[in-house]
């Protein structure tokens, strides 16, 4: 259980910084690489700037919301409310999937919680 809580804390911190740290993304008709919110802000005015800025601002908002869900899951686990923790992590996965199909931050946590609950 402690390992799960540590992973949860790391995921909360990571998702709060998704837009800052970023990941490989390409935008516009020429596939311009814009890998973070800062890079989007620094992109010269053109079609890829608007598209990339909208994407990274969405990532920032979703990252904050998934962090809130992670905090809810943490409080639920502290109170031994597995159902509430599962619901919060399920929503975090759902939200993360909107910006990252492979859900590398919240997917493994949901899987670990489900495995822990079956013990």
Biopython code that builds the backbone (N, CA, C, O; Angstrom):
import numpy as np
from Bio.PDB.StructureBuilder import StructureBuilder

atoms = [
    (1, "UNK", "N", (0.821, -1.196, 0.000)),
    (1, "UNK", "CA", (0.000, 0.000, 0.000)),
    (1, "UNK", "C", (0.865, 1.259, 0.000)),
    (1, "UNK", "O", (0.525, 2.244, -0.656)),
    (2, "UNK", "N", (1.975, 1.232, 0.729)),
    (2, "UNK", "CA", (2.852, 2.406, 0.774)),
    (2, "UNK", "C", (3.446, 2.704, -0.600)),
    (2, "UNK", "O", (3.565, 3.864, -0.996)),
    (3, "UNK", "N", (3.816, 1.655, -1.317)),
    (3, "UNK", "CA", (4.381, 1.852, -2.656)),
    (3, "UNK", "C", (3.336, 2.508, -3.561)),
    (3, "UNK", "O", (3.667, 3.396, -4.346)),
    (4, "UNK", "N", (2.098, 2.082, -3.455)),
    (4, "UNK", "CA", (1.017, 2.677, -4.245)),
    (4, "UNK", "C", (0.846, 4.152, -3.903)),
    (4, "UNK", "O", (0.642, 4.976, -4.795)),
    (5, "UNK", "N", (0.925, 4.488, -2.634)),
    (5, "UNK", "CA", (0.794, 5.898, -2.223)),
    (5, "UNK", "C", (1.964, 6.735, -2.740)),
    (5, "UNK", "O", (1.777, 7.889, -3.126)),
    (6, "UNK", "N", (3.163, 6.161, -2.750)),
    (6, "UNK", "CA", (4.322, 6.869, -3.298)),
    (6, "UNK", "C", (4.156, 7.110, -4.801)),
    (6, "UNK", "O", (4.463, 8.191, -5.304)),
    (7, "UNK", "N", (3.674, 6.101, -5.501)),
    (7, "UNK", "CA", (3.425, 6.238, -6.937)),
    (7, "UNK", "C", (2.344, 7.286, -7.195)),
    (7, "UNK", "O", (2.413, 8.037, -8.167)),
    (8, "UNK", "N", (1.363, 7.325, -6.326)),
    (8, "UNK", "CA", (0.283, 8.296, -6.441)),
    (8, "UNK", "C", (0.821, 9.718, -6.292)),
    (8, "UNK", "O", (0.453, 10.606, -7.062)),
    (9, "UNK", "N", (1.691, 9.936, -5.305)),
    (9, "UNK", "CA", (2.299, 11.259, -5.107)),
    (9, "UNK", "C", (3.115, 11.676, -6.330)),
    (9, "UNK", "O", (3.065, 12.831, -6.755)),
    (10, "UNK", "N", (3.866, 10.728, -6.891)),
    (10, "UNK", "CA", (4.671, 11.028, -8.081)),
    (10, "UNK", "C", (3.776, 11.378, -9.266)),
    (10, "UNK", "O", (4.087, 12.293, -10.029)),
    (11, "UNK", "N", (2.677, 10.664, -9.424)),
    (11, "UNK", "CA", (1.754, 10.923, -10.533)),
    (11, "UNK", "C", (1.086, 12.290, -10.389)),
    (11, "UNK", "O", (0.896, 12.999, -11.378)),
    (12, "UNK", "N", (0.736, 12.653, -9.175)),
    (12, "UNK", "CA", (0.129, 13.966, -8.931)),
    (12, "UNK", "C", (1.101, 15.059, -9.360)),
    (12, "UNK", "O", (0.728, 15.988, -10.076)),
    (13, "UNK", "N", (2.340, 14.940, -8.921)),
    (13, "UNK", "CA", (3.361, 15.932, -9.272)),
    (13, "UNK", "C", (3.617, 15.953, -10.776)),
    (13, "UNK", "O", (3.710, 17.021, -11.380)),
    (14, "UNK", "N", (3.728, 14.785, -11.367)),
    (14, "UNK", "CA", (4.005, 14.699, -12.800)),
    (14, "UNK", "C", (2.885, 15.322, -13.625)),
    (14, "UNK", "O", (3.151, 16.086, -14.553)),
    (15, "UNK", "N", (1.639, 15.004, -13.294)),
    (15, "UNK", "CA", (0.540, 15.524, -14.116)),
    (15, "UNK", "C", (0.392, 17.034, -13.987)),
    (15, "UNK", "O", (-0.050, 17.698, -14.926)),
    (16, "UNK", "N", (0.755, 17.578, -12.837)),
    (16, "UNK", "CA", (0.727, 19.040, -12.688)),
    (16, "UNK", "C", (1.722, 19.726, -13.617)),
    (16, "UNK", "O", (1.575, 20.908, -13.928)),
    (17, "UNK", "N", (2.719, 18.993, -14.051)),
    (17, "UNK", "CA", (3.773, 19.567, -14.891)),
    (17, "UNK", "C", (3.770, 19.046, -16.322)),
    (17, "UNK", "O", (4.745, 19.246, -17.046)),
    (18, "UNK", "N", (2.714, 18.394, -16.739)),
    (18, "UNK", "CA", (2.665, 17.866, -18.101)),
    (18, "UNK", "C", (2.963, 18.933, -19.147)),
    (18, "UNK", "O", (3.788, 18.716, -20.035)),
    (19, "UNK", "N", (2.310, 20.067, -19.052)),
    (19, "UNK", "CA", (2.468, 21.106, -20.079)),
    (19, "UNK", "C", (3.861, 21.725, -20.052)),
    (19, "UNK", "O", (4.363, 22.178, -21.081)),
    (20, "UNK", "N", (4.479, 21.744, -18.881)),
    (20, "UNK", "CA", (5.831, 22.299, -18.752)),
    (20, "UNK", "C", (6.855, 21.317, -19.315)),
    (20, "UNK", "O", (7.708, 21.694, -20.119)),
    (21, "UNK", "N", (6.770, 20.077, -18.898)),
    (21, "UNK", "CA", (7.729, 19.069, -19.355)),
    (21, "UNK", "C", (7.439, 18.628, -20.775)),
    (21, "UNK", "O", (8.356, 18.426, -21.571)),
    (22, "UNK", "N", (6.156, 18.479, -21.092)),
    (22, "UNK", "CA", (5.730, 18.131, -22.433)),
    (22, "UNK", "C", (6.147, 16.754, -22.897)),
    (22, "UNK", "O", (6.659, 15.939, -22.130)),
    (23, "UNK", "N", (5.909, 16.517, -24.186)),
    (23, "UNK", "CA", (6.288, 15.282, -24.867)),
    (23, "UNK", "C", (6.270, 15.580, -26.365)),
    (23, "UNK", "O", (5.814, 16.646, -26.780)),
    (24, "UNK", "N", (6.748, 14.671, -27.152)),
    (24, "UNK", "CA", (6.853, 14.907, -28.589)),
    (24, "UNK", "C", (5.467, 15.058, -29.214)),
    (24, "UNK", "O", (4.612, 14.182, -29.092)),
    (25, "UNK", "N", (5.270, 16.185, -29.882)),
    (25, "UNK", "CA", (4.024, 16.454, -30.605)),
    (25, "UNK", "C", (4.361, 17.259, -31.855)),
    (25, "UNK", "O", (5.292, 18.064, -31.858)),
    (26, "UNK", "N", (3.596, 17.033, -32.908)),
    (26, "UNK", "CA", (3.776, 17.789, -34.142)),
    (26, "UNK", "C", (2.455, 18.443, -34.519)),
    (26, "UNK", "O", (1.381, 17.874, -34.323)),
    (27, "UNK", "N", (2.558, 19.645, -35.063)),
    (27, "UNK", "CA", (1.383, 20.434, -35.397)),
    (27, "UNK", "C", (1.525, 21.072, -36.766)),
    (27, "UNK", "O", (2.627, 21.230, -37.291)),
    (28, "UNK", "N", (0.386, 21.433, -37.327)),
    (28, "UNK", "CA", (0.363, 22.163, -38.579)),
    (28, "UNK", "C", (0.597, 21.276, -39.782)),
    (28, "UNK", "O", (0.915, 20.095, -39.642)),
    (29, "UNK", "N", (0.441, 21.840, -40.955)),
    (29, "UNK", "CA", (0.572, 21.066, -42.194)),
    (29, "UNK", "C", (1.990, 20.568, -42.465)),
    (29, "UNK", "O", (2.183, 19.636, -43.247)),
    (30, "UNK", "N", (2.976, 21.179, -41.827)),
    (30, "UNK", "CA", (4.369, 20.779, -42.054)),
    (30, "UNK", "C", (4.921, 19.931, -40.911)),
    (30, "UNK", "O", (6.110, 19.615, -40.889)),
    (31, "UNK", "N", (4.057, 19.562, -39.960)),
    (31, "UNK", "CA", (4.490, 18.711, -38.858)),
    (31, "UNK", "C", (5.522, 19.349, -37.963)),
    (31, "UNK", "O", (6.489, 18.703, -37.559)),
    (32, "UNK", "N", (5.322, 20.619, -37.649)),
    (32, "UNK", "CA", (6.274, 21.341, -36.796)),
    (32, "UNK", "C", (6.253, 20.748, -35.384)),
    (32, "UNK", "O", (5.186, 20.557, -34.802)),
    (33, "UNK", "N", (7.425, 20.462, -34.844)),
    (33, "UNK", "CA", (7.549, 19.905, -33.506)),
    (33, "UNK", "C", (7.377, 21.010, -32.457)),
    (33, "UNK", "O", (8.130, 21.984, -32.435)),
    (34, "UNK", "N", (6.385, 20.842, -31.601)),
    (34, "UNK", "CA", (6.129, 21.785, -30.507)),
    (34, "UNK", "C", (5.857, 20.916, -29.276)),
    (34, "UNK", "O", (4.759, 20.386, -29.107)),
    (35, "UNK", "N", (6.869, 20.778, -28.425)),
    (35, "UNK", "CA", (6.865, 19.759, -27.386)),
    (35, "UNK", "C", (6.469, 20.207, -25.990)),
    (35, "UNK", "O", (6.603, 19.431, -25.044)),
    (36, "UNK", "N", (5.981, 21.443, -25.828)),
    (36, "UNK", "CA", (5.556, 21.905, -24.498)),
    (36, "UNK", "C", (4.779, 23.215, -24.647)),
    (36, "UNK", "O", (4.723, 23.800, -25.728)),
    (37, "UNK", "N", (4.188, 23.656, -23.552)),
    (37, "UNK", "CA", (3.476, 24.927, -23.562)),
    (37, "UNK", "C", (4.442, 26.075, -23.858)),
    (37, "UNK", "O", (4.104, 26.975, -24.627)),
    (38, "UNK", "N", (5.633, 26.059, -23.264)),
    (38, "UNK", "CA", (6.624, 27.109, -23.512)),
    (38, "UNK", "C", (6.986, 27.154, -24.996)),
    (38, "UNK", "O", (7.075, 28.234, -25.581)),
    (39, "UNK", "N", (7.193, 25.990, -25.601)),
    (39, "UNK", "CA", (7.523, 25.953, -27.028)),
    (39, "UNK", "C", (6.366, 26.499, -27.861)),
    (39, "UNK", "O", (6.595, 27.175, -28.864)),
    (40, "UNK", "N", (5.134, 26.217, -27.459)),
    (40, "UNK", "CA", (3.971, 26.740, -28.181)),
    (40, "UNK", "C", (3.921, 28.256, -28.080)),
    (40, "UNK", "O", (3.630, 28.938, -29.063)),
    (41, "UNK", "N", (4.204, 28.784, -26.896)),
    (41, "UNK", "CA", (4.206, 30.237, -26.719)),
    (41, "UNK", "C", (5.309, 30.907, -27.531)),
    (41, "UNK", "O", (5.161, 32.047, -27.971)),
    (42, "UNK", "N", (6.408, 30.196, -27.724)),
    (42, "UNK", "CA", (7.545, 30.736, -28.472)),
    (42, "UNK", "C", (7.438, 30.519, -29.980)),
    (42, "UNK", "O", (8.265, 31.024, -30.739)),
    (43, "UNK", "N", (6.434, 29.779, -30.412)),
    (43, "UNK", "CA", (6.266, 29.507, -31.837)),
    (43, "UNK", "C", (5.821, 30.781, -32.547)),
    (43, "UNK", "O", (4.920, 31.469, -32.066)),
    (44, "UNK", "N", (6.438, 31.106, -33.685)),
    (44, "UNK", "CA", (6.012, 32.300, -34.431)),
    (44, "UNK", "C", (4.544, 32.188, -34.837)),
    (44, "UNK", "O", (4.007, 31.091, -34.986)),
    (45, "UNK", "N", (3.921, 33.327, -35.011)),
    (45, "UNK", "CA", (2.513, 33.339, -35.389)),
    (45, "UNK", "C", (2.311, 32.642, -36.725)),
    (45, "UNK", "O", (2.798, 33.095, -37.761)),
    (46, "UNK", "N", (1.610, 31.572, -36.685)),
    (46, "UNK", "CA", (1.230, 30.813, -37.863)),
    (46, "UNK", "C", (0.229, 29.757, -37.414)),
    (46, "UNK", "O", (-0.091, 29.674, -36.228)),
    (47, "UNK", "N", (-0.256, 28.971, -38.323)),
    (47, "UNK", "CA", (-1.307, 28.021, -37.970)),
    (47, "UNK", "C", (-0.857, 27.022, -36.901)),
    (47, "UNK", "O", (-1.659, 26.644, -36.047)),
    (48, "UNK", "N", (0.390, 26.592, -36.928)),
    (48, "UNK", "CA", (0.829, 25.617, -35.930)),
    (48, "UNK", "C", (0.900, 26.229, -34.535)),
    (48, "UNK", "O", (0.812, 25.502, -33.546)),
    (49, "UNK", "N", (1.055, 27.540, -34.433)),
    (49, "UNK", "CA", (1.087, 28.175, -33.114)),
    (49, "UNK", "C", (-0.275, 28.084, -32.456)),
    (49, "UNK", "O", (-0.370, 27.701, -31.290)),
    (50, "UNK", "N", (-1.325, 28.425, -33.172)),
    (50, "UNK", "CA", (-2.666, 28.368, -32.588)),
    (50, "UNK", "C", (-3.027, 26.943, -32.191)),
    (50, "UNK", "O", (-3.536, 26.706, -31.095)),
    (51, "UNK", "N", (-2.765, 26.011, -33.072)),
    (51, "UNK", "CA", (-3.089, 24.612, -32.814)),
    (51, "UNK", "C", (-2.296, 24.082, -31.623)),
    (51, "UNK", "O", (-2.857, 23.443, -30.733)),
    (52, "UNK", "N", (-0.995, 24.346, -31.607)),
    (52, "UNK", "CA", (-0.156, 23.829, -30.519)),
    (52, "UNK", "C", (-0.472, 24.520, -29.199)),
    (52, "UNK", "O", (-0.473, 23.878, -28.149)),
    (53, "UNK", "N", (-0.736, 25.811, -29.241)),
    (53, "UNK", "CA", (-1.075, 26.530, -28.014)),
    (53, "UNK", "C", (-2.381, 26.001, -27.420)),
    (53, "UNK", "O", (-2.479, 25.800, -26.209)),
    (54, "UNK", "N", (-3.376, 25.779, -28.270)),
    (54, "UNK", "CA", (-4.653, 25.236, -27.789)),
    (54, "UNK", "C", (-4.447, 23.852, -27.167)),
    (54, "UNK", "O", (-5.014, 23.546, -26.119)),
    (55, "UNK", "N", (-3.632, 23.020, -27.820)),
    (55, "UNK", "CA", (-3.368, 21.681, -27.299)),
    (55, "UNK", "C", (-2.672, 21.739, -25.942)),
    (55, "UNK", "O", (-3.115, 21.095, -24.992)),
    (56, "UNK", "N", (-1.590, 22.504, -25.845)),
    (56, "UNK", "CA", (-0.818, 22.528, -24.603)),
    (56, "UNK", "C", (-1.574, 23.212, -23.463)),
    (56, "UNK", "O", (-1.363, 22.881, -22.297)),
    (57, "UNK", "N", (-2.451, 24.162, -23.789)),
    (57, "UNK", "CA", (-3.297, 24.742, -22.743)),
    (57, "UNK", "C", (-4.306, 23.703, -22.255)),
    (57, "UNK", "O", (-4.610, 23.641, -21.064)),
    (58, "UNK", "N", (-4.824, 22.888, -23.173)),
    (58, "UNK", "CA", (-5.719, 21.801, -22.780)),
    (58, "UNK", "C", (-4.961, 20.797, -21.901)),
    (58, "UNK", "O", (-5.487, 20.337, -20.887)),
    (59, "UNK", "N", (-3.737, 20.462, -22.287)),
    (59, "UNK", "CA", (-2.909, 19.543, -21.488)),
    (59, "UNK", "C", (-2.716, 20.102, -20.083)),
    (59, "UNK", "O", (-2.808, 19.370, -19.098)),
    (60, "UNK", "N", (-2.450, 21.389, -19.998)),
    (60, "UNK", "CA", (-2.256, 22.011, -18.688)),
    (60, "UNK", "C", (-3.508, 21.866, -17.824)),
    (60, "UNK", "O", (-3.413, 21.500, -16.652)),
    (61, "UNK", "N", (-4.663, 22.146, -18.384)),
    (61, "UNK", "CA", (-5.918, 22.023, -17.638)),
    (61, "UNK", "C", (-6.224, 20.590, -17.240)),
    (61, "UNK", "O", (-6.633, 20.330, -16.108)),
    (62, "UNK", "N", (-6.029, 19.666, -18.159)),
    (62, "UNK", "CA", (-6.287, 18.255, -17.856)),
    (62, "UNK", "C", (-5.275, 17.751, -16.835)),
    (62, "UNK", "O", (-5.621, 16.955, -15.962)),
    (63, "UNK", "N", (-4.048, 18.198, -16.934)),
    (63, "UNK", "CA", (-3.042, 17.804, -15.938)),
    (63, "UNK", "C", (-3.434, 18.251, -14.537)),
    (63, "UNK", "O", (-3.269, 17.504, -13.572)),
    (64, "UNK", "N", (-3.952, 19.465, -14.428)),
    (64, "UNK", "CA", (-4.389, 19.962, -13.113)),
    (64, "UNK", "C", (-5.578, 19.152, -12.600)),
    (64, "UNK", "O", (-5.642, 18.811, -11.419)),
    (65, "UNK", "N", (-6.515, 18.846, -13.491)),
    (65, "UNK", "CA", (-7.694, 18.076, -13.072)),
    (65, "UNK", "C", (-7.321, 16.653, -12.668)),
    (65, "UNK", "O", (-7.864, 16.123, -11.699)),
    (66, "UNK", "N", (-6.393, 16.028, -13.405)),
    (66, "UNK", "CA", (-5.993, 14.681, -13.008)),
    (66, "UNK", "C", (-5.253, 14.706, -11.669)),
    (66, "UNK", "O", (-5.364, 13.766, -10.883)),
    (67, "UNK", "N", (-4.507, 15.766, -11.410)),
    (67, "UNK", "CA", (-3.845, 15.902, -10.101)),
    (67, "UNK", "C", (-4.888, 15.998, -8.992)),
    (67, "UNK", "O", (-4.707, 15.417, -7.922)),
    (68, "UNK", "N", (-5.969, 16.721, -9.234)),
    (68, "UNK", "CA", (-7.051, 16.816, -8.244)),
    (68, "UNK", "C", (-7.665, 15.435, -8.009)),
    (68, "UNK", "O", (-7.966, 15.068, -6.873)),
    (69, "UNK", "N", (-7.846, 14.686, -9.073)),
    (69, "UNK", "CA", (-8.380, 13.328, -8.919)),
    (69, "UNK", "C", (-7.402, 12.445, -8.149)),
    (69, "UNK", "O", (-7.812, 11.601, -7.352)),
    (70, "UNK", "N", (-6.119, 12.643, -8.390)),
    (70, "UNK", "CA", (-5.107, 11.897, -7.636)),
    (70, "UNK", "C", (-5.158, 12.222, -6.150)),
    (70, "UNK", "O", (-5.010, 11.339, -5.306)),
    (71, "UNK", "N", (-5.371, 13.499, -5.838)),
    (71, "UNK", "CA", (-5.503, 13.892, -4.430)),
    (71, "UNK", "C", (-6.741, 13.266, -3.800)),
    (71, "UNK", "O", (-6.713, 12.851, -2.641)),
    (72, "UNK", "N", (-7.824, 13.201, -4.565)),
    (72, "UNK", "CA", (-9.045, 12.539, -4.066)),
    (72, "UNK", "C", (-8.774, 11.063, -3.801)),
    (72, "UNK", "O", (-9.212, 10.513, -2.791)),
    (73, "UNK", "N", (-8.051, 10.432, -4.712)),
    (73, "UNK", "CA", (-7.709, 9.015, -4.531)),
    (73, "UNK", "C", (-6.848, 8.824, -3.291)),
    (73, "UNK", "O", (-7.043, 7.869, -2.539)),
    (74, "UNK", "N", (-5.899, 9.726, -3.074)),
    (74, "UNK", "CA", (-5.029, 9.636, -1.891)),
    (74, "UNK", "C", (-5.843, 9.745, -0.606)),
    (74, "UNK", "O", (-5.662, 8.956, 0.321)),
    (75, "UNK", "N", (-6.738, 10.725, -0.557)),
    (75, "UNK", "CA", (-7.591, 10.879, 0.637)),
    (75, "UNK", "C", (-8.483, 9.654, 0.828)),
    (75, "UNK", "O", (-8.699, 9.198, 1.951)),
    (76, "UNK", "N", (-8.990, 9.137, -0.270)),
    (76, "UNK", "CA", (-9.849, 7.950, -0.182)),
    (76, "UNK", "C", (-9.064, 6.753, 0.352)),
    (76, "UNK", "O", (-9.575, 6.002, 1.182)),
    (77, "UNK", "N", (-7.831, 6.569, -0.115)),
    (77, "UNK", "CA", (-7.006, 5.466, 0.383)),
    (77, "UNK", "C", (-6.667, 5.657, 1.849)),
    (77, "UNK", "O", (-6.636, 4.692, 2.612)),
    (78, "UNK", "N", (-6.414, 6.896, 2.249)),
    (78, "UNK", "CA", (-6.134, 7.165, 3.660)),
    (78, "UNK", "C", (-7.323, 6.773, 4.535)),
    (78, "UNK", "O", (-7.154, 6.383, 5.691)),
    (79, "UNK", "N", (-8.525, 6.881, 3.973)),
    (79, "UNK", "CA", (-9.738, 6.489, 4.692)),
    (79, "UNK", "C", (-10.208, 5.086, 4.366)),
    (79, "UNK", "O", (-11.312, 4.694, 4.746)),
    (80, "UNK", "N", (-9.384, 4.329, 3.668)),
    (80, "UNK", "CA", (-9.697, 2.946, 3.263)),
    (80, "UNK", "C", (-10.958, 2.842, 2.412)),
    (80, "UNK", "O", (-11.669, 1.839, 2.466)),
    (81, "UNK", "N", (-11.230, 3.873, 1.631)),
    (81, "UNK", "CA", (-12.386, 3.869, 0.723)),
    (81, "UNK", "C", (-11.903, 3.506, -0.682)),
    (81, "UNK", "O", (-11.642, 4.377, -1.511)),
    (82, "UNK", "N", (-11.791, 2.201, -0.927)),
    (82, "UNK", "CA", (-11.263, 1.701, -2.187)),
    (82, "UNK", "C", (-12.120, 2.120, -3.374)),
    (82, "UNK", "O", (-11.597, 2.436, -4.443)),
    (83, "UNK", "N", (-13.436, 2.123, -3.186)),
    (83, "UNK", "CA", (-14.336, 2.476, -4.288)),
    (83, "UNK", "C", (-14.118, 3.925, -4.723)),
    (83, "UNK", "O", (-14.056, 4.210, -5.919)),
    (84, "UNK", "N", (-14.004, 4.830, -3.769)),
    (84, "UNK", "CA", (-13.778, 6.238, -4.102)),
    (84, "UNK", "C", (-12.406, 6.428, -4.758)),
    (84, "UNK", "O", (-12.268, 7.213, -5.696)),
    (85, "UNK", "N", (-11.403, 5.715, -4.270)),
    (85, "UNK", "CA", (-10.068, 5.793, -4.872)),
    (85, "UNK", "C", (-10.114, 5.283, -6.310)),
    (85, "UNK", "O", (-9.528, 5.887, -7.208)),
    (86, "UNK", "N", (-10.803, 4.187, -6.519)),
    (86, "UNK", "CA", (-10.930, 3.625, -7.864)),
    (86, "UNK", "C", (-11.643, 4.607, -8.786)),
    (86, "UNK", "O", (-11.206, 4.826, -9.916)),
    (87, "UNK", "N", (-12.714, 5.188, -8.320)),
    (87, "UNK", "CA", (-13.457, 6.147, -9.146)),
    (87, "UNK", "C", (-12.588, 7.340, -9.539)),
    (87, "UNK", "O", (-12.615, 7.777, -10.690)),
    (88, "UNK", "N", (-11.823, 7.862, -8.594)),
    (88, "UNK", "CA", (-10.964, 9.012, -8.873)),
    (88, "UNK", "C", (-9.882, 8.646, -9.891)),
    (88, "UNK", "O", (-9.610, 9.416, -10.813)),
    (89, "UNK", "N", (-9.274, 7.488, -9.728)),
    (89, "UNK", "CA", (-8.229, 7.076, -10.663)),
    (89, "UNK", "C", (-8.805, 6.738, -12.030)),
    (89, "UNK", "O", (-8.175, 6.994, -13.056)),
    (90, "UNK", "N", (-10.005, 6.160, -12.043)),
    (90, "UNK", "CA", (-10.658, 5.870, -13.316)),
    (90, "UNK", "C", (-10.896, 7.164, -14.091)),
    (90, "UNK", "O", (-10.668, 7.217, -15.300)),
    (91, "UNK", "N", (-11.351, 8.201, -13.401)),
    (91, "UNK", "CA", (-11.567, 9.492, -14.060)),
    (91, "UNK", "C", (-10.249, 10.087, -14.534)),
    (91, "UNK", "O", (-10.189, 10.662, -15.621)),
    (92, "UNK", "N", (-9.191, 9.960, -13.735)),
    (92, "UNK", "CA", (-7.875, 10.465, -14.140)),
    (92, "UNK", "C", (-7.413, 9.777, -15.427)),
    (92, "UNK", "O", (-6.878, 10.430, -16.322)),
    (93, "UNK", "N", (-7.617, 8.467, -15.519)),
    (93, "UNK", "CA", (-7.253, 7.730, -16.731)),
    (93, "UNK", "C", (-8.078, 8.226, -17.918)),
    (93, "UNK", "O", (-7.544, 8.460, -19.002)),
    (94, "UNK", "N", (-9.371, 8.383, -17.704)),
    (94, "UNK", "CA", (-10.260, 8.868, -18.756)),
    (94, "UNK", "C", (-9.796, 10.228, -19.277)),
    (94, "UNK", "O", (-9.744, 10.456, -20.485)),
    (95, "UNK", "N", (-9.462, 11.120, -18.356)),
    (95, "UNK", "CA", (-9.008, 12.452, -18.745)),
    (95, "UNK", "C", (-7.650, 12.405, -19.448)),
    (95, "UNK", "O", (-7.450, 13.072, -20.463)),
    (96, "UNK", "N", (-6.729, 11.625, -18.912)),
    (96, "UNK", "CA", (-5.399, 11.542, -19.524)),
    (96, "UNK", "C", (-5.493, 10.996, -20.953)),
    (96, "UNK", "O", (-4.744, 11.420, -21.833)),
    (97, "UNK", "N", (-6.406, 10.065, -21.174)),
    (97, "UNK", "CA", (-6.548, 9.465, -22.501)),
    (97, "UNK", "C", (-6.908, 10.519, -23.562)),
    (97, "UNK", "O", (-6.667, 10.302, -24.750)),
    (98, "UNK", "N", (-7.472, 11.638, -23.149)),
    (98, "UNK", "CA", (-7.804, 12.708, -24.099)),
    (98, "UNK", "C", (-6.553, 13.333, -24.707)),
    (98, "UNK", "O", (-6.599, 13.860, -25.818)),
    (99, "UNK", "N", (-5.440, 13.277, -23.989)),
    (99, "UNK", "CA", (-4.214, 13.906, -24.489)),
    (99, "UNK", "C", (-3.070, 12.920, -24.711)),
    (99, "UNK", "O", (-2.094, 13.242, -25.387)),
    (100, "UNK", "N", (-3.188, 11.726, -24.145)),
    (100, "UNK", "CA", (-2.136, 10.716, -24.295)),
    (100, "UNK", "C", (-2.805, 9.348, -24.347)),
    (100, "UNK", "O", (-3.232, 8.818, -23.321)),
    (101, "UNK", "N", (-2.892, 8.795, -25.515)),
    (101, "UNK", "CA", (-3.621, 7.532, -25.706)),
    (101, "UNK", "C", (-3.097, 6.395, -24.829)),
    (101, "UNK", "O", (-3.870, 5.546, -24.384)),
    (102, "UNK", "N", (-1.794, 6.378, -24.582)),
    (102, "UNK", "CA", (-1.203, 5.266, -23.827)),
    (102, "UNK", "C", (-1.340, 5.416, -22.305)),
    (102, "UNK", "O", (-0.962, 4.503, -21.572)),
    (103, "UNK", "N", (-1.858, 6.513, -21.826)),
    (103, "UNK", "CA", (-2.067, 6.837, -20.400)),
    (103, "UNK", "C", (-0.935, 6.348, -19.482)),
    (103, "UNK", "O", (-1.165, 5.524, -18.597)),
    (104, "UNK", "N", (0.291, 6.861, -19.698)),
    (104, "UNK", "CA", (1.434, 6.378, -18.922)),
    (104, "UNK", "C", (1.458, 6.832, -17.460)),
    (104, "UNK", "O", (2.145, 6.216, -16.645)),
    (105, "UNK", "N", (0.733, 7.883, -17.113)),
    (105, "UNK", "CA", (0.785, 8.378, -15.739)),
    (105, "UNK", "C", (-0.243, 7.679, -14.856)),
    (105, "UNK", "O", (0.109, 7.130, -13.812)),
    (106, "UNK", "N", (-1.482, 7.695, -15.257)),
    (106, "UNK", "CA", (-2.561, 7.203, -14.400)),
    (106, "UNK", "C", (-2.965, 5.763, -14.668)),
    (106, "UNK", "O", (-3.500, 5.104, -13.776)),
    (107, "UNK", "N", (-2.726, 5.261, -15.867)),
    (107, "UNK", "CA", (-3.085, 3.876, -16.185)),
    (107, "UNK", "C", (-2.422, 2.852, -15.263)),
    (107, "UNK", "O", (-3.108, 1.990, -14.715)),
    (108, "UNK", "N", (-1.101, 2.930, -15.082)),
    (108, "UNK", "CA", (-0.445, 1.970, -14.189)),
    (108, "UNK", "C", (-0.943, 2.057, -12.742)),
    (108, "UNK", "O", (-0.994, 1.046, -12.041)),
    (109, "UNK", "N", (-1.304, 3.249, -12.301)),
    (109, "UNK", "CA", (-1.825, 3.389, -10.937)),
    (109, "UNK", "C", (-3.177, 2.720, -10.779)),
    (109, "UNK", "O", (-3.428, 2.057, -9.773)),
    (110, "UNK", "N", (-4.045, 2.886, -11.756)),
    (110, "UNK", "CA", (-5.353, 2.236, -11.704)),
    (110, "UNK", "C", (-5.171, 0.711, -11.701)),
    (110, "UNK", "O", (-5.839, 0.004, -10.946)),
    (111, "UNK", "N", (-4.283, 0.222, -12.530)),
    (111, "UNK", "CA", (-3.997, -1.212, -12.580)),
    (111, "UNK", "C", (-3.457, -1.709, -11.235)),
    (111, "UNK", "O", (-3.859, -2.767, -10.749)),
    (112, "UNK", "N", (-2.546, -0.937, -10.641)),
    (112, "UNK", "CA", (-1.975, -1.321, -9.337)),
    (112, "UNK", "C", (-3.043, -1.301, -8.242)),
    (112, "UNK", "O", (-3.068, -2.186, -7.386)),
    (113, "UNK", "N", (-3.914, -0.307, -8.262)),
    (113, "UNK", "CA", (-4.986, -0.246, -7.267)),
    (113, "UNK", "C", (-5.918, -1.449, -7.416)),
    (113, "UNK", "O", (-6.312, -2.060, -6.423)),
    (114, "UNK", "N", (-6.263, -1.781, -8.643)),
    (114, "UNK", "CA", (-7.134, -2.936, -8.875)),
    (114, "UNK", "C", (-6.471, -4.227, -8.399)),
    (114, "UNK", "O", (-7.129, -5.087, -7.814)),
    (115, "UNK", "N", (-5.165, -4.360, -8.653)),
    (115, "UNK", "CA", (-4.435, -5.551, -8.197)),
    (115, "UNK", "C", (-4.376, -5.591, -6.671)),
    (115, "UNK", "O", (-4.529, -6.655, -6.072)),
    (116, "UNK", "N", (-4.157, -4.453, -6.051)),
    (116, "UNK", "CA", (-4.083, -4.381, -4.586)),
    (116, "UNK", "C", (-5.435, -4.739, -3.962)),
    (116, "UNK", "O", (-5.494, -5.403, -2.927)),
    (117, "UNK", "N", (-6.498, -4.300, -4.590)),
    (117, "UNK", "CA", (-7.825, -4.568, -4.080)),
    (117, "UNK", "C", (-8.240, -6.020, -4.193)),
    (117, "UNK", "O", (-9.145, -6.462, -3.486)),
    (118, "UNK", "N", (-7.594, -6.768, -5.070)),
    (118, "UNK", "CA", (-7.920, -8.176, -5.245)),
    (118, "UNK", "C", (-7.129, -9.092, -4.306)),
    (118, "UNK", "O", (-7.354, -10.302, -4.271)),
    (119, "UNK", "N", (-6.219, -8.513, -3.561)),
    (119, "UNK", "CA", (-5.408, -9.324, -2.619)),
    (119, "UNK", "C", (-6.190, -9.678, -1.396)),
    (119, "UNK", "O", (-5.671, -10.351, -0.505)),
]
sb = StructureBuilder()
sb.init_structure("model")
sb.init_model(0)
sb.init_chain("A")
sb.init_seg("    ")
for serial, (resi, resn, name, xyz) in enumerate(atoms, 1):
    if name == "N":
        sb.init_residue(resn, " ", resi, " ")
    sb.init_atom(name, np.array(xyz, "f"), 0.0, 1.0, " ", f" {name:<3s}", serial, name[0])
structure = sb.get_structure()
